[in-house]
């Protein structure tokens, strides 16, 4: 298995970064190839530029070399793992921007030349995994729709194909969790990654 682990948190001492380290360690323990994409460490700019929007439906929709590297990566891996905190019931802006700028026409989706219908562009991706923390309890998260999870497990999955498997690991109520709760969750995620086949 070849996985890209996409991390979206600005603080190196965050629980998200701790989870990401466990995800990477677990995948490597399972003898999987891992590419780490730490969006803040890369200095990834989330906002699509005016020039990028103008080029979006053209022959060369990617103008930024860093975005081109990311697009090449997602076209090579068979697993995408996202590790991020849920903020305002959604993805952090940097991660949403990564999706906007990387998964452009020709990468995230393609147009059927005959029917002009949209078809999946990432048919190489066989698995999407999400690892997210939530300040609120599960009941509240479900009430507000868990938009980040829906974006990755529904919209992104549609760009990969409906046979793409999805796994989700959620740490709810982190604002009131104990160190033991967090350690148990982190260990369970690392074990799950090591056991992937």
Beta strands, then each sheet from edge to edge (+ up, - down):
strand 1: 2-8
strand 2: 33-38
strand 3: 79-85
strand 4: 109-111
strand 5: 118-120
strand 6: 127-133
strand 7: 165-171
sheet 1: 2+ 1+ 3+ 6+ 7+
sheet 2: 4+ 5-
end
